[in-house]
Amino acid sequence: MDARGPTLSYPFKNRSRVPQATQPHRVTLVYLYLLIALLLTPAARAHVGSKDVFETVTAGPYTLYVTIRPPDVIPGIATVEVRSSAATLTSIAIAPLPVTGEAALHPPAFDPMQPSPTDPQFFTVAVWIMGSGAWQVRLALTGAAGPQTASVPVLAVPRTTLKMQRGMGTLLAALGLLLFIGMAAIVAASIRESRLLPGTQPTPALRRRSLIGLAVAAVVLTAITALAGQWWNVEAADYARNIYTASTTSAMLSGNHLTLTVAPWRTNPRSGPKPRLDTWLPDHGHPMHLYAIRQPQMDAAFHLHPIFANGAFTTTLPTMPPGTYQLYGDVVHSNGFPETLQTTIRIPANLPPTPLDSEDASALPPPLSAGPLPPAYKLPDGYTLTWDRPDRLTAGTPYTFHFHLLDPTGHPATDIQPYLGMAGHAAFVKTDGSVFAHTHPSGSAPMPDVMLADASTGTPMSMTPTSDAPLTPNLSFPYGFPTPGRYRLFIQIKHAQTVETGVFDAEVK
């Protein structure tokens, strides 16, 4: 990786092209927030707990491995890293813009990414994202095989407020006090000496008037400071109310019929009307991808696909071991805004026996207390899924994880088929439940957002799954663990009309 710091790119050079933020701010407050964002480094969180985007992009002859680290405050700076393979690139220019809407049709001026001095096929840049919502980073590629355009979607939402560093706060307070004293002194001096002739001294009357002016100026400046503080507190509280939290989700179980009801996350009246929750973009043909993982041992996992009807998501649960399950539901709103909904459900011991749907998946791995799982996982039908696990895994590092399916004889499987339109699906889950990321071989961005971003560049959008032609038994997933700790990986792959789930453990330093 290039050790140099990123260069700044400003997508608001042409202000008429900049989309408005979902949260209105006064111009002064915006620039104050930008200053704070520059001075402080935010903590990473949420997809659940995995906000960074890891995507493999194919643009003509170019293959790009893209990492986007979105900001935790909006407006804020996103860091973008691109590594190229295959055809040689000579330059990359970049522009951030929304995925949908009029602004998606009018990108701002592109800014160049900076190549690494030690690796000319590795590029970095930092860009401002000025509004909340579903965004994309558009790449203009130039290289030996000619120009190409590609886009990578990224979710941009305010996730936290940043605390000012104590040293910076002390410095600003001292400067503010100096400014206060200086302004009051200027008022007093102007009353006392502004009309004196050269070489003359102020009279006692002028001195008294200057003291009165000094007192009045101090009162006025104190009032202005107090009003400015109240204004700042109101704006800060308004911003805090608009910090993103996932839509509230409640689960109800009747027999083996599960109903998930969703309420919107926007509660700030200045954010406009609440979004409609009756329209969703299908992701691989389904409005929701629901992972149910038994806690705390993570020894039962199910990948299910509820339908949306009568204002709620519903599904008939298959036979599941009893216990408490953590539910993660991936959905994409009609405007391209993706969410991972969370809740828990208690599965009783008398759940009616029901077979697993043909497009659903399940796994019953050994519990976490049994120790780390090996890099070769034996599947129920005699096949084996293996993982080329790196010797050392570190948080914050982009990886491409490689898996291989072997038949019962130990040879590469020859009957691989697409599962829900992809070569495979993966869920990276931290054992404490703080991180969940549902990814694909193409990357961590939801497929509807990828298609919307492609459509905005002029590439036809299609949500039809790929054909059932046989695939290679080797599959890869780009991803980076956001925090250290223990993770459990659930890898789904389909062969001969059977969906299998391999399970692996990872210790991240």
HELIX and SHEET records of a PDB file:
HELIX    1   1 ARG A   15  ARG A   17  5                                   3    
HELIX    2   2 VAL A   27  LEU A   39  1                                  13    
HELIX    3   3 GLU A  102  LEU A  105  5                                   4    
HELIX    4   4 ARG A  166  GLU A  193  1                                  28    
HELIX    5   5 PRO A  204  ARG A  241  1                                  38    
HELIX    6   6 PRO A  269  SER A  271  5                                   3    
HELIX    7   7 LEU A  368  ALA A  370  5                                   3    
HELIX    8   8 MET A  447  SER A  456  1                                  10    
SHEET    1   A 5 LEU A   8  SER A   9  0                                        
SHEET    2   A 5 PHE A 122  ILE A 129  1                                        
SHEET    3   A 5 GLY A  76  ALA A  86 -1                                        
SHEET    4   A 5 TYR A  62  ARG A  69 -1                                        
SHEET    5   A 5 VAL A  53  ALA A  59 -1                                        
SHEET    1   B 3 LEU A   8  SER A   9  0                                        
SHEET    2   B 3 PHE A 122  ILE A 129  1                                        
SHEET    3   B 3 GLN A 114  PRO A 115 -1                                        
SHEET    1   C 4 ASP A 111  PRO A 112  0                                        
SHEET    2   C 4 LEU A  89  PRO A  98 -1                                        
SHEET    3   C 4 GLY A 133  GLY A 143 -1                                        
SHEET    4   C 4 GLN A 148  ALA A 156 -1                                        
SHEET    1   D 4 THR A 248  SER A 254  0                                        
SHEET    2   D 4 HIS A 257  ALA A 263 -1                                        
SHEET    3   D 4 ALA A 312  THR A 316 -1                                        
SHEET    4   D 4 ILE A 307  ALA A 309 -1                                        
SHEET    1   E 5 PRO A 338  ILE A 347  0                                        
SHEET    2   E 5 GLY A 323  VAL A 332 -1                                        
SHEET    3   E 5 HIS A 289  GLN A 295 -1                                        
SHEET    4   E 5 ALA A 301  LEU A 304 -1                                        
SHEET    5   E 5 ALA A 361  ALA A 363 -1                                        
SHEET    1   F 4 ALA A 376  LYS A 378  0                                        
SHEET    2   F 4 THR A 384  TRP A 387 -1                                        
SHEET    3   F 4 TYR A 399  LEU A 406 -1                                        
SHEET    4   F 4 ASN A 474  TYR A 479 -1                                        
SHEET    1   G 4 ILE A 416  GLN A 417  0                                        
SHEET    2   G 4 GLY A 485  HIS A 495 -1                                        
SHEET    3   G 4 HIS A 425  LYS A 430 -1                                        
SHEET    4   G 4 PHE A 436  THR A 439 -1                                        
SHEET    1   H 3 ILE A 416  GLN A 417  0                                        
SHEET    2   H 3 GLY A 485  HIS A 495 -1                                        
SHEET    3   H 3 THR A 498  VAL A 508 -1                                        
END                                                                             
